[in-house]
Each structure stands twice: as structure tokens, then as C-alpha cells.
């Protein structure tokens, strides 16, 4: 059978140095029916001229301004023809045969809409990377974690997650999705701008009856934090705001009524801890995210009026609190936490 067409699309914003560093690895990809594309999100650092001069074989899609990860990919993928899209961050080193395992997995099961490779740290090659490790999960209060990463703790890779498995969300750092399904779902929610839009899309995909998978035979190494570094108040705001919006959109109303007050209280604890530790920017970012949710709450709930009544049976959902397990029970790894999952 012929190999399905795969388009690897990098959304770039002022990432000339990263393109220069990581495109040589991508060009060595062994997959035979492959198109490489860079969608430029209104860069001002000569990224486009660099590509035109050094990589004329790579297709460039020019966007007039930075419309974020969600909006940028939504716009760019309208111009891409392929069976599969792989949305790849510009700060990722890939292995030569990283594409084949993901395509093989998805070709073997038509219900798998999206998958991700094993994400290891670029700086610590045998350690899982924060942005998705070996497949994302989510707890009862909307806090994301992953096979190989709980909160800030990233595990060493001993092969403990080498089995392909259904997950809740696939990492946006290296996100493989069926092109037909991406457009069927109207892509990402552009109002997210950046951060957790892939979790929202995966949640909506599962509600539609699709599966999301981890594909550990595919391995990449991710730098992480290259666009908005850790500690950036805008990043904090987007993470909190988008996570709350996602809950409001996807949870049944009766569940949201008890989850949301608890989340507000937990977020407030984190915000005041940061404030008393000398980080008022973090406190204000969390406060702004709550104000933003309150402003949008009714429209978010209205957008999710036809919720799947079987939401509690979706893959990759942990029926507990990772905060309770981590801070009170002392469970630091994914397997310690999920071994008792109902």
C-alpha cells in the first residue's frame, strides 16, 4: 500500500535560531511521502528570509501577524493537503524514523484520531520532558499530567511506558492528527491563543468517539519553553485561563458546579503562595484568569450544550486529585498515582 501523505508543519514566531538548529534533523526524516512546511506567525527576526535562502525546498506559509498557536495552525492548515498533519514545535530534535511508528499506529485503527511520540528532554536525553512525556492524562479538577511527568517532576525513562496506550491528550509539541478529523472538529479553539488548546481538542475528539494514543516507538527530544519561558506571567495567565475555559466547555453542568469552586480555591492557594514568596506577577495572572472565566462563563457553557453523557469513561482521566496525591500522600510518579485509578 502507498504511504499516506504526511505534512510536518512548524509554526514559527521569531524562531530563526531554532530553525537553524533543528531543521537539519527534520530533513533527515526517513518517511517517504513527506512535506515539510513552516508557517510563519508574523515573525520579525528574518526567519522567512533565512528559510528562503537556506531551505528553498520547504514550503512557507506567511501569516501577517502572530495569532497564537491555535489561530496560527487553524489558518495555516487550511492551505495544507495531506492525510496526516504533524504539528511540530521548532525546538524539537527528531529521530530519523520518528514518523513511521505514528502513521503505522493510526493506520491500524481508524478510531485513533491523534497521537504523540515519546517526548524526552533535549538537555537530559534519558528524562521525560514536561510538555507531554509519554502521553497526557487529566485529573478530576482539570490538572494535566502525563505518563512520566507529575506537576514539575519528570521521571527518568526506563522503558516503563514503552507500550502504546490510550491517553487523554497528546502534546502540542509533536501532535499527529488525521487531517480530515482536524477540519471536522473545526481545529483548535482559537480563543485559547496558546497553551492547552491541544487538550481541549483531544477532549472534544474523545467526546465525539475518537481515541487519542501515545506512540512510544516514535521518539523526539524537546527543549521546551522557547516561546514563553517558565515564570512568564502571560504564560501563567494563559495556562490558568485556558484550563478553566476548557472545563467550562467540556464538563457536564452538574459536575462543573462543584468542580469550579474547588478549582477557584486551589488556584487561589497557589496564587497567594506565589505572592508571599515574592512573585506578585503570578498572583495577578491567576486573578486575571478567574476574571476572564467569569466574563466568559455563560457563553462557554452554552457552547457545550450537547455533552456526551459518558464523559466519565473517557481514556486518560484520573478519578482523584494529583495535588492531594503529590503533596499529601507523597506520590511523585505517574504509576504511583494511577495504580489505584477506578
N, C-alpha and C positions, 0 to 999 in steps of 0.2 A: 504494500500500500504506500502511496506517496506520503511524504511528511507534510503535516498541516503547516500552513503559513504562520510563522510567529513573528511578531513585531516587538522588539525591545525598545521601549520609549523612556528616555530620560528627560525629566522635567528639570530644566536648568534655570537658576537665578543667580547670576554673578558667581558662577562656579567654574570659571575658566581653569583655575589651578587644579581643581578636582578632575575635570575632564582630561586635562593633560596627564594627570597621574594615572587615571583608571581606565580610560578608553583603550589603551593597548591591551589590557587583559580581556576586555569585552570583544575586541576584534579577533581574538584567538578562539572564540566560541566555535565548537565543532558542529553545531546543529546546521543541517544543510539548507533548510528553506527559511532563511532568517533575513529580516530587515532591521537595520539599526537606525533609530530616529532620535534626534534631540529636539525637544520642544522648548524654545527659549521664552521664559516668562518675563519679558521686558528687561533683560539684563543691561547693565551699563558698564560692564567690565571687558568689553571686546571679546566675549565668548563666541559670538557669531562669526566675527572675522577670523578668529583662531580656527574654528571648525572649517570655514570655507577654505582656508589656506592649507591646513594640515589633514583634514578629513573630508575631502570633496565627495567621497562615496557615501557619507552619512547624510540622510535626508534631514533638513532643518525645517521646523515649523515655527514661524515667528509670531509670538503674541505681543500685542502692543504695550501691555503693562502687566505687572505682577498681580495675578488674580488668584494666587494661592495654589496649593497642591490640588485641592478639589476642583476649583474652577479651571485651573490650567489644564489638568488632564481631561476634564469634560470637553473643553474646547478643542484640544489637540487631537483627541481620539476620534473626533468627527471626520478627520482627514486621513485616517489610517485604515487600510484594508488588510485584515488578517483574520485567521481563525482564533488565534490566541494573542492577547496582549500581555506582555510582562512589563510592569511599571517598576523601573529600577532607579533607586537613588544614585546621584552622581558620585557618592562617596563609598561605593561598593566595589570590592575586588571579587571577580568571579573565577571559578574554576573552568577549565576548558569544556567539560561535558556537563555543565550545570543545567542546561535546558532540557536535554533528553529525558531525564527521570520525571520531570514535572509533566511534560507532554504525554509520556507513556502512562503515567498515573491517571491523568484526566481522560485520555482516550479509552482507558479500560473501564471507566464508569461515567456514564453520561449525566449522572446526578451531581457529580462534583463540579461546582461552578468556579471555584477558585482554590488556589493552593499557594504554599510558600516553601522555599528551601529552608534548610538548616542555616540559621544566622549565627555566625561566630564573630568574635571581636577581632577587628583588624589589628589592634595593638596587643592582644593576648590571644593568640591563634587557637588555643585549646579551651577557650572560655566562651560560653554563650553570650550573645550580645543583647543588650537591653531591649531593642526595638521590636523583638518578636521571638528571639531564641529559637525554639523548635516547635512553635505553634501557640497561638494565643487562646487564653481562656478568660472568663469573667466571673466575678463573684456576685452574690445576691444584691450588693449595693452598687454595682456598676464599676467596681475597680478592676481594671485589666491586669492580668499577669500571664505567665507563659510557661510552657514546658522548658525549664532551665532558667527561669527568672521570676523571682517573687520580690515585689517592691524594688529596692535598689540592689538586691543580692543576685548576682549572676553566677550560676554554677559552672564548674569545670565539666567539659564534655568527656564522659567516659563511655559513650555509646548507649547511655541509659534511655535515650529517646530515639533510637535508630529505626523504630518501627513506624511506617506510615500510619497516621491516625486521624480520625475526625477531630476538628478543633472548632472553637467558636469564631475566631478571627485570624486572618492571615495578615502578616506585616506589610505595611505600605512601603517598606524599604525595598522589597523584592516581591511584588504582588502579581501572580499569574492568574488571569481570569479569561474565561471564554468571551470573545468579543461580542457575540450575539447576546449573551446574558448581560454584559455590562450595559449595552444600549437598551435592552428590555427593561432594566431597572432604572433607566434614566441616569446612570452613572452615580457619581458621588453627590452628596448634598452640598452644593456649592456654598451654602451659608456657613459651613464649617470653616472655610478658608484653608486651614491646615490643622492637623492633629486629630486623630480618632475618626476621621471620615471613613477609613477602611473598616473600622469596627462596626460603624453604623451600617455600611453597605453589606458586610457579612451577616449582620443580624437580619437585615431585610431579606437577604438571599435565603437564609435558613427559614424565615417565616414563609417564604414562597415555596419551600420544599426542596431547596438545593442543599448540598453539603459543602463544607469547607475542610480542606485537608492540609496536614503537614507532610512534606515530602523530604525526609532527611537524607535520601540518596543524593540530592542536589545540595551543594554546599557553597556558600558565599561568605565573605568577610566584610563586615560593615564598620565604618569609622563611627558614625553617629554624631548628632548634634552639630552638623556642619552648617546648617542654615540658621537655626536659632539655638544657641548653646544652652546647656543646662544652667538654670539660675536666671535666665532672661524672663522678665516679668510678663512680657507679651506671650511667651510660650506657656507660662503658668496660667495666664488668663484663658488662652485658647484650650488648653487641656481640661481645665475645670468646666468652662462654659460648654464646650462641645460634648463632654461626657454627660453633663446634666441634660442637655438638649436631646442627646441620644436616648437617655432613659425616658424622657417625656414622650418621645416619638414612638418608642417600641414596647414599653411596658403596658400591660393592661391597666386601665384607670384605677381599679381597686388595689392593685399592687403598688402603683405609683403613690397612692395616698399615704401608705405607711413607709415606703422606701425613701421618698423625697425628704420628709422631716428628719429622718435619721441621717441621710446624706448631708443635709444642711448643718446638722450638729457636728458630724465628723469633720466636714470641711472647715467649720469654724475652729475646731480644736487645732487642726493643722495650721490654720492662718494665725491664730494667737500664739502658738508655739514659735512660729517664724518671727512674729512681731517681737516677742520677748527675747528672741535670740539675736535681735538687731537687723531684721530684714523686713522693714515696713512695706517694701515693694511687693513681696509675696502676699502679705496680708491684704493689700489693696487689690491685687489681681484676683484673689479669691472673692473678695467682696463684690468686685465688678462683675464677676461671673454669675453670682447669685442675682444681682440686679438685672443682668441680661436675661437670665432664665425667667424671672418673674414677669418681665416685659413681654416675653415671647411664649409663655407657658400655654395659654389657651390655644394659640394657633398651632403649637407643636402637638398638643393632644388631639386637636381636630384633624391633623394630617395623618393620624394613625387610628382612625375610627374603625377600620376593618382588621383588627388584630387577630392573629392566629390563636385560638383558644388552647393550643398545645404548646405554647411558648415554653412552659416549664420542662419540656422534653428535648429542647434543642441541645445539640452537642456542645461540649466545652463550657457548660455552666456549672459552677460550683455552688452548692446549696449551703453556703455559710459565708463567713467574713474572713478575708485574708488578713485584715488588720487585727482581729481577735486572735487568729491562729499565730500570726507572726509576733505580735508584741506581748500577748498574754500567755499563750501556750508555748512559745519559743520554737515554732515550726518554721524553718527557714528555706526549705526546698519544696518544689512542686509536688514531688511524690509523697512527702510527709503530709502535706495539706490535703491532697486529693485522695489519699488512700482510704479515707472514710466517707468519700462523697456518696450521697444517697442516689 
